[in-house]
């Protein structure tokens, strides 16, 4: 266990989030040093048992208590946090409100009205701490910031990807029906924006003494993420279709096959196009009217793509990078094993290894992409076991003990 050293180490955040979107955002805040206290029900966050699972969890019978009670999914988005409370107990509602009196922010990603029905909605919390920031992620926003006809609809990542158009512009060209992203971007991007909202609103509160409510709708976040879809239609009513492996407006700007995989090449400008043609030994393409600029090349995509693919297909990823690396924007299409062996990833500490409780080997999760010269951010506390820090937090924040159990 280390210490919180990031630039947000003076901020306390009460984390009532579950699943992926909210916990991803609060994990970012925790990486940056925030004192994140996760409120979790007695049975735990729904993501605790989600694979990949460590050996002593995966092999334990239902009667046994495993050495660790979470899988890699939970671990990667709940690092650096501490665990406490159960909101369905009256005594713990009061503890939560007492925590909020001492916190800078509280965040949640429940459906509209859930926290209000539990008696710990924004107005109740604000009455106890007018300077607190209350942030939430909803599928379609909260009525406090703008009414939506879908406000009561449940939503998951795939719903946000679909409704925002992201699924429509993802996948092979001329495909129908849409493809989801390979990662749960409909959760992760809203979670990222939520973290930014917390920092912004806490800054405002410290300057003015005024807290506030804010929300991030998953649908809204993904609309912002899909800005190119909106601007193309907003400017000239061009409705983008599935992108395939290439950019809708630029060429070359996409994925090209190699003899052992694929590489990304982005050479829309004259300088990089010249360097690519030099590497391919195709000076004739520089003078070819079908290739005179990126927009003309896009109109002649079939021809241009065929010329480049003929070359890339004849060599390996490493051979392409030996010729183009450091000269033109390019990179290999990496699988997980490639990433773990990449010297950049090692030099930038983007893989975090730690020891799980129990009889388990070291495991790894992604590191923080935010690097600071003065306030180091990143991993300092392993993901928590269910209820692990309740007593510690009760003492630290001087919360009232349960009248019967003393918990």
C-alpha positions as CSV (number, residue, x, y, z in Angstrom):
1,X,0.0,0.0,0.0
2,X,1.3,3.4,-0.9
3,X,0.1,7.0,-0.2
4,X,-2.1,9.3,-2.2
5,X,0.3,11.7,-3.9
6,X,-1.7,12.9,-7.0
7,X,-2.9,16.5,-7.5
8,X,-6.4,15.7,-6.1
9,X,-5.2,14.4,-2.8
10,X,-7.1,17.1,-0.9
11,X,-10.4,16.1,-2.4
12,X,-12.8,13.5,-0.9
13,X,-15.3,11.8,-3.2
14,X,-18.2,9.6,-2.0
15,X,-18.6,7.0,-4.7
16,X,-22.1,5.4,-5.0
17,X,-21.5,4.0,-8.5
18,X,-21.7,0.5,-9.7
19,X,-20.9,-1.6,-12.9
20,X,-18.5,0.3,-15.3
21,X,-19.3,3.9,-16.2
22,X,-19.3,5.4,-12.7
23,X,-16.5,3.3,-11.3
24,X,-14.3,4.1,-14.2
25,X,-14.7,7.8,-13.6
26,X,-14.1,7.5,-9.9
27,X,-11.0,5.3,-10.5
28,X,-9.6,8.1,-12.6
29,X,-10.2,10.5,-9.7
30,X,-8.6,8.0,-7.3
31,X,-5.6,7.6,-9.5
32,X,-5.2,11.4,-9.4
33,X,-5.1,11.2,-5.6
34,X,-8.7,11.8,-4.5
35,X,-9.8,10.1,-1.3
36,X,-12.5,7.9,-2.9
37,X,-14.8,6.1,-0.5
38,X,-17.0,3.6,-2.3
39,X,-20.5,2.9,-0.9
40,X,-21.3,-0.7,-1.7
41,X,-24.3,-3.0,-0.9
42,X,-23.8,-6.0,1.3
43,X,-23.7,-8.4,-1.7
44,X,-21.2,-6.2,-3.4
45,X,-21.0,-4.3,-6.7
46,X,-22.5,-6.3,-9.5
47,X,-19.1,-6.3,-11.3
48,X,-17.3,-8.2,-8.5
49,X,-17.8,-11.7,-9.9
50,X,-17.2,-10.8,-13.6
51,X,-14.3,-12.5,-15.3
52,X,-11.4,-12.8,-15.6
53,X,-11.2,-14.5,-12.2
54,X,-8.1,-15.3,-10.2
55,X,-7.4,-19.0,-9.3
56,X,-8.7,-19.1,-5.7
57,X,-11.9,-17.3,-6.7
58,X,-12.6,-19.3,-9.8
59,X,-11.8,-22.6,-8.1
60,X,-13.6,-21.9,-4.7
61,X,-16.9,-23.7,-4.0
62,X,-19.9,-21.6,-3.1
63,X,-19.4,-22.6,0.6
64,X,-15.8,-21.5,0.7
65,X,-14.6,-17.9,1.1
66,X,-12.1,-17.2,-1.6
67,X,-8.9,-15.4,-0.8
68,X,-10.1,-12.6,-3.1
69,X,-13.7,-11.7,-3.8
70,X,-13.4,-9.9,-7.1
71,X,-12.2,-10.5,-10.7
72,X,-10.2,-8.4,-13.1
73,X,-13.1,-6.4,-14.3
74,X,-13.8,-5.1,-10.8
75,X,-10.1,-4.7,-10.0
76,X,-9.3,-2.5,-13.0
77,X,-12.0,0.1,-12.2
78,X,-12.0,0.0,-8.3
79,X,-8.3,0.3,-7.5
80,X,-7.2,2.9,-5.0
81,X,-10.7,3.0,-3.3
82,X,-12.0,2.1,0.1
83,X,-15.3,0.4,0.9
84,X,-18.1,1.2,3.4
85,X,-21.8,1.2,4.1
86,X,-25.2,-0.1,2.9
87,X,-27.7,2.5,1.8
88,X,-30.8,0.4,2.6
89,X,-30.1,0.5,6.4
90,X,-31.5,3.7,8.1
91,X,-28.3,3.9,10.3
92,X,-26.1,3.9,7.2
93,X,-28.1,6.6,5.5
94,X,-27.2,8.8,8.4
95,X,-23.6,7.7,8.1
96,X,-23.7,8.6,4.4
97,X,-25.1,12.0,5.1
98,X,-22.4,12.6,7.7
99,X,-19.8,11.5,5.2
100,X,-21.2,14.0,2.7
101,X,-20.9,16.8,5.3
102,X,-17.1,16.2,5.2
103,X,-16.8,15.5,1.4
104,X,-16.2,17.6,-1.6
105,X,-18.4,15.5,-4.0
106,X,-20.7,12.5,-4.2
107,X,-21.3,10.6,-7.4
108,X,-23.7,7.9,-8.5
109,X,-25.0,6.2,-11.6
110,X,-28.4,4.9,-10.6
111,X,-31.6,5.3,-12.6
112,X,-33.5,8.6,-12.2
113,X,-35.1,8.8,-8.7
114,X,-33.3,5.8,-7.1
115,X,-31.3,8.0,-4.7
116,X,-34.3,10.2,-4.0
117,X,-36.4,7.2,-3.0
118,X,-33.6,6.0,-0.7
119,X,-33.8,9.4,1.1
120,X,-30.3,10.5,0.0
121,X,-31.0,12.5,-3.1
122,X,-29.3,15.8,-4.0
123,X,-31.6,18.1,-2.2
124,X,-31.3,16.1,1.1
125,X,-27.5,16.1,0.8
126,X,-27.3,19.7,-0.2
127,X,-29.2,20.7,2.9
128,X,-26.4,19.0,4.9
129,X,-23.6,20.5,2.8
130,X,-24.5,23.4,0.5
131,X,-20.9,23.3,-1.0
132,X,-21.0,19.7,-2.1
133,X,-20.9,18.7,-5.7
134,X,-23.4,16.0,-6.7
135,X,-22.5,14.3,-10.0
136,X,-24.3,11.5,-11.7
137,X,-24.3,9.4,-14.9
138,X,-27.7,8.5,-16.3
139,X,-28.6,6.8,-19.5
140,X,-30.5,9.9,-20.7
141,X,-29.8,12.6,-18.1
142,X,-31.6,13.8,-15.0
143,X,-34.7,16.0,-15.1
144,X,-32.8,18.5,-13.0
145,X,-30.7,19.5,-16.0
146,X,-33.2,18.9,-18.8
147,X,-36.2,16.8,-19.4
148,X,-35.9,13.8,-21.8
149,X,-38.7,11.6,-23.1
150,X,-36.3,8.7,-22.3
151,X,-35.4,9.8,-18.8
152,X,-36.9,6.6,-17.2
153,X,-35.3,4.2,-19.7
154,X,-32.6,1.9,-18.5
155,X,-29.4,2.0,-20.5
156,X,-26.2,0.1,-20.9
157,X,-23.1,0.8,-23.0
158,X,-24.5,-0.9,-26.1
159,X,-27.6,1.3,-26.0
160,X,-25.5,4.5,-25.9
161,X,-23.3,3.3,-28.7
162,X,-26.4,2.4,-30.8
163,X,-28.5,5.6,-30.2
164,X,-25.5,8.0,-30.6
165,X,-24.7,6.6,-34.1
166,X,-21.4,5.2,-33.0
167,X,-22.5,1.6,-33.8
168,X,-23.8,2.8,-37.2
169,X,-20.4,4.2,-38.3
170,X,-18.4,1.3,-36.9
171,X,-17.7,-1.9,-38.8
172,X,-17.0,-3.0,-42.4
173,X,-18.0,-0.7,-45.2
174,X,-21.4,-1.3,-46.7
175,X,-22.4,-3.4,-43.7
176,X,-25.9,-3.1,-42.3
177,X,-27.1,-3.1,-38.7
178,X,-24.1,-1.6,-37.0
179,X,-21.2,-2.9,-34.9
180,X,-20.3,-2.0,-31.3
181,X,-16.8,-0.9,-30.4
182,X,-14.3,-3.5,-29.1
183,X,-14.4,-1.8,-25.7
184,X,-17.3,-0.4,-23.7
185,X,-16.8,3.1,-24.9
186,X,-20.5,3.9,-24.1
187,X,-19.6,3.5,-20.4
188,X,-15.9,4.6,-20.4
189,X,-16.4,8.0,-22.1
190,X,-19.3,9.1,-19.9
191,X,-17.3,8.0,-16.9
192,X,-14.3,10.1,-18.1
193,X,-16.5,13.2,-18.6
194,X,-18.0,12.6,-15.1
195,X,-14.5,12.8,-13.6
196,X,-13.9,16.0,-15.4
197,X,-17.2,17.4,-14.2
198,X,-16.3,16.6,-10.6
199,X,-13.0,18.4,-10.8
200,X,-14.6,21.4,-12.6
201,X,-17.5,21.7,-10.1
202,X,-15.3,21.3,-7.0
203,X,-13.0,24.1,-8.4
204,X,-16.1,26.3,-8.7
205,X,-17.3,25.4,-5.2
206,X,-14.0,26.2,-3.6
207,X,-13.9,29.6,-5.3
208,X,-17.5,30.5,-4.6
209,X,-18.6,28.3,-1.7
210,X,-21.5,27.1,-4.0
211,X,-22.0,23.4,-4.7
212,X,-24.2,22.1,-7.5
213,X,-25.8,19.2,-9.2
214,X,-24.5,18.0,-12.6
215,X,-25.1,15.0,-14.8
216,X,-23.6,13.2,-17.8
217,X,-26.1,11.4,-20.0
218,X,-24.5,8.4,-21.6
219,X,-26.4,9.3,-24.8
220,X,-25.1,12.9,-24.7
221,X,-21.6,11.8,-24.0
222,X,-21.6,9.5,-27.0
223,X,-23.0,12.2,-29.2
224,X,-20.0,14.3,-28.3
225,X,-17.7,11.3,-28.9
226,X,-19.3,11.0,-32.4
227,X,-18.7,14.6,-33.3
228,X,-17.7,13.8,-36.9
229,X,-21.1,12.1,-37.5
230,X,-22.8,15.3,-36.2
231,X,-20.6,17.8,-38.1
232,X,-20.8,15.9,-41.4
233,X,-24.6,15.9,-41.3
234,X,-24.8,19.4,-39.8
235,X,-22.7,21.0,-42.5
236,X,-24.1,19.3,-45.7
237,X,-26.5,16.6,-44.7
238,X,-23.9,13.8,-45.3
239,X,-25.0,10.8,-43.4
240,X,-21.8,8.8,-42.6
241,X,-22.0,5.0,-43.0
242,X,-19.8,2.3,-41.5
243,X,-16.2,3.5,-41.6
244,X,-14.6,0.2,-42.4
245,X,-10.8,0.4,-42.0
246,X,-10.4,3.9,-43.5
247,X,-11.3,7.6,-42.7
248,X,-14.5,9.0,-44.3
249,X,-12.7,12.1,-45.7
250,X,-8.9,11.4,-45.8
251,X,-6.7,8.9,-47.7
252,X,-4.5,7.2,-46.7
253,X,-5.8,7.2,-43.1
254,X,-6.6,3.7,-41.9
255,X,-5.6,0.1,-41.5
256,X,-3.7,-1.8,-44.1
257,X,-2.8,-5.6,-44.1
258,X,0.7,-7.0,-43.7
259,X,2.0,-10.5,-44.1
260,X,1.6,-11.0,-40.3
261,X,-1.2,-8.7,-39.3
262,X,-1.9,-5.1,-40.1
263,X,-0.6,-1.6,-39.6
264,X,-2.1,1.9,-39.3
265,X,-1.0,4.5,-41.8
266,X,-2.0,8.2,-41.7
267,X,-0.4,10.2,-44.6
268,X,-3.0,12.7,-45.7
269,X,-0.6,15.6,-46.2
270,X,1.9,16.0,-49.0
271,X,5.0,15.5,-46.9
272,X,3.9,12.2,-45.4
273,X,2.5,11.0,-48.7
274,X,5.9,11.6,-50.3
275,X,7.7,9.7,-47.6
276,X,5.2,6.8,-47.9
277,X,5.7,6.6,-51.7
278,X,9.4,6.7,-51.2
279,X,9.3,3.8,-48.8
280,X,7.1,1.8,-51.2
281,X,9.4,2.7,-54.2
282,X,6.4,4.2,-56.0
283,X,7.5,7.7,-57.1
284,X,5.0,7.3,-60.0
285,X,2.1,7.7,-57.5
286,X,3.3,11.2,-56.6
287,X,2.7,12.3,-60.2
288,X,-0.5,10.3,-60.7
289,X,-3.5,12.6,-61.1
290,X,-5.6,10.1,-59.0
291,X,-3.3,10.8,-56.0
292,X,-2.6,14.6,-56.2
293,X,-4.0,15.3,-52.7
294,X,-5.8,13.6,-49.9
295,X,-9.3,14.5,-51.1
296,X,-8.7,13.3,-54.7
297,X,-7.1,10.1,-53.2
298,X,-10.3,9.6,-51.2
299,X,-12.4,9.8,-54.4
300,X,-10.0,7.2,-55.9
301,X,-9.9,5.1,-52.7
302,X,-10.1,1.7,-54.4
303,X,-7.1,2.4,-56.6
304,X,-5.0,4.1,-53.8
305,X,-5.8,1.5,-51.2
306,X,-4.9,-1.3,-53.6
307,X,-1.5,0.2,-54.3
308,X,-0.7,0.6,-50.7
309,X,-2.1,-2.8,-49.7
310,X,-0.1,-4.6,-52.4
311,X,3.1,-3.3,-50.7
312,X,2.1,-3.7,-47.1
313,X,0.9,-7.3,-47.7
314,X,4.3,-8.3,-49.0
315,X,6.1,-7.3,-45.8
316,X,5.7,-7.7,-42.0
317,X,4.6,-5.2,-39.5
318,X,8.1,-4.8,-38.2
319,X,9.4,-4.2,-41.8
320,X,6.8,-1.5,-42.3
321,X,7.7,0.2,-39.1
322,X,11.5,-0.1,-39.8
323,X,10.8,2.0,-42.9
324,X,8.2,4.4,-41.6
325,X,8.5,4.6,-37.8
326,X,9.4,8.1,-36.7
327,X,8.9,9.5,-40.2
328,X,5.1,9.2,-40.9
329,X,2.2,8.6,-38.5
330,X,2.1,4.9,-38.3
331,X,1.9,2.0,-35.9
332,X,1.3,-1.8,-35.8
333,X,-2.1,-3.2,-34.9
334,X,-1.2,-4.6,-31.5
335,X,-2.8,-7.5,-29.7
336,X,-2.6,-7.8,-25.9
337,X,0.7,-9.7,-26.0
338,X,2.3,-7.1,-28.2
339,X,1.2,-4.3,-25.8
340,X,2.7,-6.1,-22.8
341,X,6.0,-6.4,-24.7
342,X,6.0,-2.9,-26.1
343,X,9.0,-0.8,-24.7
344,X,6.8,2.3,-24.7
345,X,4.3,0.7,-22.4
346,X,7.0,-0.4,-20.0
347,X,8.8,2.9,-20.1
348,X,5.6,4.8,-19.3
349,X,4.4,2.4,-16.6
350,X,1.2,1.7,-18.4
351,X,0.9,-1.8,-17.0
352,X,0.4,-2.0,-13.2
353,X,1.2,-5.3,-11.5
354,X,0.1,-6.1,-8.0
355,X,-0.4,-9.0,-5.6
356,X,-4.0,-10.1,-4.9
357,X,-5.0,-11.4,-1.5
358,X,-4.9,-15.1,-1.0
359,X,-3.0,-17.7,-2.9
360,X,-2.9,-16.0,-6.2
361,X,-0.1,-14.9,-8.6
362,X,0.7,-11.3,-9.4
363,X,-1.9,-9.8,-11.8
364,X,-1.9,-6.7,-14.0
365,X,-4.3,-3.9,-14.9
366,X,-3.8,-0.8,-17.0
367,X,-1.9,2.1,-15.5
368,X,-2.9,5.8,-15.4
369,X,-2.3,7.8,-18.6
370,X,-2.1,11.0,-16.7
371,X,1.6,11.8,-15.8
372,X,2.7,14.7,-13.6
373,X,6.2,16.0,-12.8
374,X,5.4,17.1,-9.3
375,X,2.3,15.2,-8.1
376,X,2.7,11.6,-9.0
377,X,-0.5,9.8,-9.9
378,X,-1.3,6.1,-10.2
379,X,-1.7,2.9,-8.3
380,X,-1.2,3.0,-4.5
381,X,-3.8,0.7,-3.1
382,X,-5.0,-2.7,-4.4
383,X,-8.8,-3.1,-5.1
384,X,-10.7,-3.6,-1.9
385,X,-12.4,-6.7,-0.5
386,X,-16.1,-6.3,0.2
387,X,-16.5,-4.3,3.5
388,X,-12.8,-4.1,4.0
389,X,-12.5,-0.5,5.2
390,X,-15.8,0.0,7.1
391,X,-14.4,0.2,10.6
392,X,-11.4,2.3,9.4
393,X,-13.7,4.9,7.7
394,X,-16.1,5.1,10.6
395,X,-13.3,6.0,12.9
396,X,-11.6,8.4,10.4
397,X,-14.8,10.4,9.8
398,X,-16.2,10.0,13.4
399,X,-19.4,8.4,12.2
400,X,-22.0,7.1,14.6
401,X,-21.7,3.4,15.4
402,X,-24.6,1.0,14.7
403,X,-26.6,0.9,18.0
404,X,-26.8,-2.9,18.2
405,X,-23.7,-4.3,16.4
406,X,-21.2,-1.4,16.9
407,X,-20.4,-1.7,13.2
